[in-house]
Amino acid sequence: MEESGEPKGRPVFLLHGTPGCRLGPRPRPIVLYQSGVRLIAFDRPGYGESDRKSGRTVADAAADVAAIADALGLRRFAVLGRSGGGPHALACAALLPGRVTKAAALVPLAPHGADGLDWFAGMTASNVAEFSAARRSVSVVAGRLGPAAERIREDPGSHLAGLLDELTDADRKIIGDVGIRRLLVSNFAEGLRSSAAGWVDDVIALVTPWGFDPGTISRPTLVWHGAEDRFSPAGHAAWLGERIPGARLILHPGGSHFSALDVLPRLLPWLVESRRNGSA
């Protein structure tokens, strides 16, 4: 687990992307302090310092967050998930309605097989191959991601380099920032330092039944997506925005997948607004 920001601030759980870990990109400490946010991140099972939990579902993230909150003495908290972490944040909102104050999902995926959604439409070839492998079997996707994780361990910068041909101009500009690139590289290196287990289990969880229905979410929820995203196409966010009761959907023209890193700090004030302002 990794905490940053204001120790006595309003707690926000940050659920990292796929692949990733507790060290993933986050707002600068000064931004967290100014927003009054106590940011809490953790490794999903199989990543970084966390033991593997084979067969985990997206819904299992809710129990993990609840256990960490209990250990920290936190009764209520907001949740924020980016990319592969988006569905896990939504799981918390759906399954912990008495504890989650607000939820935000940035560039998330929708459930595989979602009614009325062409799930693979507009998705990069690498992600199509990855998720297609996960639909076949654990061994097939492990055979694909295991060597990829080994390459990342040998050269942590190789993952970003391998994505260059699939990046939009907006994405290239964002990861061209030395600080962001350094955070992403350390994020991948730490998340996969022991094995590809977390990555494999994340991908499988995302294309198998999630264990909850986004339509049951009753907490204030914001879904943000870059309209030009090729890794998790914007149609996924549109589907979620239509299904989650009262959700606020923002489709940013010209934005792409890594644009979520820019917008994340700007969402913090909304996430921690007090009840007096009608937030929760």
Secondary structure, 3 states (H helix, E strand, C coil): CEEEECCCCEEEEEECCCCCCCCCCCCCHHHHHHHCEEEEECCCCCCCCCCCCCCCCCCHHHHHHHHHHHHHCCCCEEEEEECCHHHHHHHHHHHCCCCEEEEEEECCCCCCCCCCCCCCCCCCHHHHHHHHHHHHCHHHHHHHHHHHHHHHHHCCCHHHHHHHHHCCHHHHHHHCCHHHHHHHHHHHHHHCCCCCHHHHHHHHHHHCCCCCCHHHCCCCEEEEEECCCCCCCHHHHHHHHHHCCCCEEEEECCCCHHHHHHHHHHHHHHHCCCHHHCCC
